[in-house]
């Protein structure tokens, strides 16, 4: 579990993921979360890199989700996140992304975290910028790719040219 001043962030267990998927009413989200569960089941030793990470207020109120999308051979992982509309605009996404990415970059297998975002999604772009990500100059399926990477001494630094 990752804790911040206001949040608890943790990888959901299989049962939580199944219940969360069953409760989804948006087909594209249901499909994405199902893919995450399948990733957990296919990679039991690396489940945190495929799981739905729940974002909760300290009082246990669920306010959003975060995920990583596996780790590639270069040590790069992609992150995605979302905060329920009712809780947007309070800095929770920035707090969660900053904490989760900091955690990820401290793991031996991870050298870099990337994120793709629709450039018209100004709020999400700002979350990435405030969390220390920078544009790589490349574009993915969802839009421009941002990255935040680790230096060889283990400290976080931005090195967009070191990722795919």
C-alpha positions as CSV (number, residue, x, y, z in Angstrom):
1,X,0.0,0.0,0.0
2,X,1.1,3.5,-0.8
3,X,0.0,6.2,1.6
4,X,0.1,10.0,1.0
5,X,-1.1,12.8,3.2
6,X,-4.7,12.3,2.0
7,X,-4.8,9.0,0.1
8,X,-4.4,5.2,0.3
9,X,-3.4,3.6,-3.0
10,X,-3.2,-0.2,-3.3
11,X,-3.3,-3.0,-5.8
12,X,-6.7,-4.7,-5.6
13,X,-6.8,-8.4,-5.0
14,X,-8.5,-10.8,-7.5
15,X,-11.8,-10.8,-5.7
16,X,-11.9,-7.0,-5.5
17,X,-11.1,-6.7,-9.2
18,X,-13.8,-9.2,-10.2
19,X,-16.4,-7.3,-8.1
20,X,-15.2,-4.0,-9.6
21,X,-15.4,-5.3,-13.1
22,X,-18.9,-6.7,-12.5
23,X,-20.1,-3.3,-11.2
24,X,-18.9,-1.4,-14.4
25,X,-21.5,0.0,-16.6
26,X,-19.2,1.4,-19.2
27,X,-18.2,-1.3,-21.7
28,X,-14.8,0.2,-22.6
29,X,-13.9,0.4,-18.9
30,X,-15.2,-3.1,-18.2
31,X,-13.0,-4.4,-21.1
32,X,-9.9,-2.6,-19.9
33,X,-10.4,-3.8,-16.3
34,X,-11.0,-7.3,-17.5
35,X,-7.7,-7.1,-19.4
36,X,-5.9,-6.0,-16.2
37,X,-7.4,-9.0,-14.3
38,X,-6.2,-11.3,-17.1
39,X,-2.8,-9.8,-16.9
40,X,-2.7,-10.4,-13.1
41,X,-3.7,-14.1,-13.7
42,X,-1.1,-14.5,-16.5
43,X,1.7,-12.9,-14.5
44,X,1.1,-13.8,-10.8
45,X,4.7,-12.9,-9.8
46,X,4.2,-9.4,-11.3
47,X,0.5,-8.8,-10.5
48,X,1.1,-5.2,-9.2
49,X,2.1,-4.2,-12.8
50,X,-1.2,-5.4,-14.1
51,X,-3.7,-4.9,-11.3
52,X,-6.3,-2.2,-10.8
53,X,-4.9,0.1,-8.1
54,X,-7.6,1.6,-6.0
55,X,-7.3,5.2,-4.9
56,X,-9.1,6.0,-1.6
57,X,-9.4,8.8,0.8
58,X,-7.9,8.0,4.2
59,X,-11.5,7.4,5.4
60,X,-11.9,4.5,2.9
61,X,-14.0,6.5,0.3
62,X,-13.1,5.2,-3.2
63,X,-12.3,8.1,-5.5
64,X,-10.6,6.6,-8.5
65,X,-8.2,4.1,-10.0
66,X,-4.7,3.9,-11.3
67,X,-2.9,1.2,-13.2
68,X,0.4,0.1,-14.7
69,X,0.5,-1.8,-18.0
70,X,3.2,-4.4,-17.4
71,X,6.9,-3.9,-17.7
72,X,8.7,-4.2,-21.0
73,X,12.2,-5.5,-21.7
74,X,13.7,-2.0,-21.3
75,X,12.2,-1.5,-17.8
76,X,9.5,0.8,-19.0
77,X,5.9,0.7,-17.8
78,X,2.9,2.8,-18.8
79,X,0.5,4.3,-16.2
80,X,-3.1,5.3,-16.5
81,X,-5.4,6.9,-13.9
82,X,-8.8,8.4,-13.4
83,X,-10.6,10.2,-10.5
84,X,-14.3,10.1,-10.1
85,X,-15.9,13.3,-11.4
86,X,-17.1,14.3,-7.9
87,X,-13.5,14.4,-6.6
88,X,-11.8,16.1,-9.6
89,X,-10.2,19.4,-9.2
90,X,-8.9,18.7,-5.7
91,X,-5.4,17.6,-6.6
92,X,-6.1,13.9,-5.9
93,X,-4.9,12.7,-9.3
94,X,-1.6,14.6,-9.0
95,X,-1.1,13.3,-5.5
96,X,-1.9,9.7,-6.5
97,X,0.2,9.7,-9.7
98,X,3.2,11.4,-8.0
99,X,3.2,8.8,-5.2
100,X,2.6,5.7,-7.4
101,X,5.2,6.8,-10.0
102,X,7.7,7.5,-7.2
103,X,7.0,4.0,-5.8
104,X,7.4,2.4,-9.3
105,X,10.7,4.1,-10.0
106,X,12.1,2.7,-6.7
107,X,11.4,-0.9,-8.0
108,X,14.5,-2.6,-9.4
109,X,12.7,-3.7,-12.6
110,X,11.5,-0.2,-13.6
111,X,13.6,2.5,-15.3
112,X,10.9,4.6,-16.7
113,X,7.2,5.3,-16.4
114,X,5.3,6.6,-19.4
115,X,1.8,8.0,-20.0
116,X,-0.3,8.7,-23.1
117,X,-2.9,11.4,-22.9
118,X,-5.2,13.1,-25.3
119,X,-3.7,16.6,-25.7
120,X,-7.2,18.1,-25.4
121,X,-7.5,16.6,-21.9
122,X,-5.9,19.6,-20.2
123,X,-6.5,18.4,-16.7
124,X,-4.7,15.1,-17.3
125,X,-1.8,16.9,-19.1
126,X,-1.5,19.2,-16.0
127,X,-1.4,16.1,-13.7
128,X,1.5,14.7,-15.6
129,X,3.3,18.0,-15.7
130,X,2.9,18.6,-12.0
131,X,4.0,15.0,-11.4
132,X,7.3,15.6,-13.1
133,X,6.6,14.1,-16.5
134,X,7.8,15.6,-19.8
135,X,6.8,15.2,-23.4
136,X,8.9,12.7,-25.3
137,X,8.2,14.0,-28.8
138,X,6.4,10.8,-29.6
139,X,2.7,10.0,-30.0
140,X,0.9,6.8,-29.1
141,X,-2.6,5.6,-29.8
142,X,-4.2,7.9,-27.1
143,X,-2.0,10.9,-27.8
144,X,1.3,12.5,-26.9
145,X,3.6,10.3,-24.8
146,X,5.0,11.7,-21.5
147,X,7.7,10.1,-19.4
148,X,9.5,10.2,-16.1
149,X,12.6,8.1,-15.7
150,X,15.1,7.0,-13.1
151,X,18.8,7.9,-13.2
152,X,21.5,5.3,-12.7
153,X,22.0,6.4,-9.1
154,X,18.3,5.5,-8.4
155,X,17.0,9.0,-8.2
156,X,14.1,10.1,-10.3
157,X,14.9,12.2,-13.3
158,X,13.4,12.9,-16.7
159,X,15.1,11.2,-19.6
160,X,12.6,11.1,-22.5
161,X,15.2,9.9,-25.0
162,X,15.8,6.6,-23.1
163,X,12.4,5.1,-23.7
164,X,10.7,3.7,-26.8
